């Protein structure tokens, strides 16, 4: 008798699970940082045309990710999110590569990337 008040009124499979919106721009920021690490680290060892090609490919990937995010917003009726992080990541990543390369050179960028990746791995191990 006591279990009757906990009985479901609707079947579990008939409920639709709403799509959950991602929180923040973590993937965008992380991808931009990895891009700066990789392209900045290889800048001394490849031709400038390869670096320009890497910038173009990065911009195309950022644009595709933006279009996918905008399509998901429309499909799930979410409120539009700010658009400036996408442009900031595309331009900021390319500018960061060039500024770091001119200021410090590729070996320093590689060392900085290794240190940053080690700190990130340490933090992930702490958080678990």
C-alpha positions as CSV (number, residue, x, y, z in Angstrom):
1,X,0.0,0.0,0.0
2,X,2.8,2.4,0.8
3,X,4.4,1.8,-2.6
4,X,1.3,3.0,-4.4
5,X,2.1,6.7,-3.9
6,X,5.5,6.2,-5.6
7,X,4.1,4.6,-8.7
8,X,4.8,6.4,-12.0
9,X,2.0,8.1,-13.7
10,X,3.7,8.2,-17.1
11,X,6.0,5.6,-18.7
12,X,9.7,6.4,-18.5
13,X,10.3,5.9,-22.2
14,X,7.6,8.3,-23.3
15,X,9.4,11.3,-21.9
16,X,11.8,13.1,-24.1
17,X,15.1,14.2,-22.7
18,X,15.7,17.8,-23.6
19,X,19.1,18.6,-25.1
20,X,21.4,20.2,-22.6
21,X,23.4,23.3,-23.6
22,X,27.1,23.2,-23.2
23,X,28.5,25.4,-20.4
24,X,30.8,28.1,-21.6
25,X,33.4,28.2,-24.3
26,X,35.9,25.7,-22.8
27,X,36.3,23.6,-26.0
28,X,36.9,26.8,-28.1
29,X,39.5,28.1,-25.7
30,X,41.3,24.8,-25.3
31,X,41.4,24.3,-29.0
32,X,42.8,27.7,-29.5
33,X,45.5,27.1,-26.9
34,X,46.5,23.8,-28.5
35,X,46.6,25.5,-31.9
36,X,48.9,28.2,-30.6
37,X,51.1,25.5,-29.0
38,X,51.4,23.4,-32.2
39,X,51.7,26.1,-34.8
40,X,53.9,28.3,-32.7
41,X,56.1,25.4,-31.9
42,X,56.6,24.4,-35.5
43,X,57.0,28.0,-36.8
44,X,60.9,27.9,-36.9
45,X,60.9,24.6,-38.7
46,X,58.5,25.1,-41.6
47,X,58.1,27.6,-44.4
48,X,56.0,30.7,-43.8
49,X,53.5,29.4,-46.4
50,X,52.8,26.4,-44.2
51,X,52.1,28.7,-41.3
52,X,49.7,30.7,-43.4
53,X,48.0,27.5,-44.5
54,X,47.7,26.5,-40.8
55,X,46.0,29.8,-40.0
56,X,43.5,29.3,-42.9
57,X,42.7,25.8,-41.8
58,X,42.2,27.0,-38.2
59,X,39.9,29.8,-39.4
60,X,37.8,27.3,-41.4
61,X,37.5,24.9,-38.5
62,X,36.5,27.8,-36.2
63,X,33.9,28.9,-38.8
64,X,32.5,25.3,-39.1
65,X,32.3,25.0,-35.3
66,X,30.5,28.3,-35.1
67,X,28.0,27.2,-37.8
68,X,27.3,24.0,-36.0
69,X,26.8,25.8,-32.7
70,X,24.4,28.3,-34.3
71,X,22.5,25.4,-36.0
72,X,22.1,23.7,-32.6
73,X,20.8,26.9,-31.1
74,X,18.1,27.1,-33.7
75,X,17.2,23.4,-33.6
76,X,16.8,23.3,-29.8
77,X,15.3,26.8,-29.5
78,X,18.0,28.1,-27.2
79,X,18.6,31.8,-26.7
80,X,21.5,32.9,-28.8
81,X,24.9,33.1,-27.1
82,X,27.5,35.8,-27.6
83,X,29.2,35.6,-31.0
84,X,32.4,37.5,-30.2
85,X,34.3,34.5,-28.6
86,X,34.4,32.8,-32.0
87,X,36.0,35.8,-33.7
88,X,38.3,36.4,-30.7
89,X,39.5,32.8,-30.8
90,X,40.1,32.9,-34.6
91,X,41.9,36.2,-34.7
92,X,43.5,35.9,-31.2
93,X,44.9,32.5,-31.9
94,X,46.6,33.6,-35.1
95,X,47.9,36.8,-33.6
96,X,49.1,35.0,-30.5
97,X,51.1,32.5,-32.7
98,X,52.8,35.3,-34.6
99,X,53.5,37.5,-31.6
100,X,54.9,34.7,-29.5
101,X,57.0,33.5,-32.4
102,X,58.5,36.9,-33.1
103,X,59.0,37.6,-29.4
104,X,60.4,34.3,-28.1
105,X,60.9,31.8,-31.0
106,X,59.7,28.3,-31.4
107,X,62.0,26.6,-28.8
108,X,60.5,28.8,-26.0
109,X,57.0,28.1,-27.2
110,X,57.7,24.4,-27.2
111,X,59.0,24.6,-23.6
112,X,56.1,26.7,-22.5
113,X,53.7,24.3,-24.1
114,X,55.3,21.3,-22.3
115,X,55.1,23.2,-19.0
116,X,51.5,24.2,-19.6
117,X,50.5,20.6,-20.6
118,X,52.3,19.2,-17.5
119,X,50.4,21.7,-15.2
120,X,47.1,20.8,-16.9
121,X,47.8,17.1,-16.5
122,X,48.7,17.6,-12.8
123,X,45.5,19.6,-12.3
124,X,43.4,16.9,-14.0
125,X,45.0,14.2,-11.7
126,X,44.2,16.3,-8.7
127,X,40.6,16.8,-9.7
128,X,40.3,13.3,-10.9
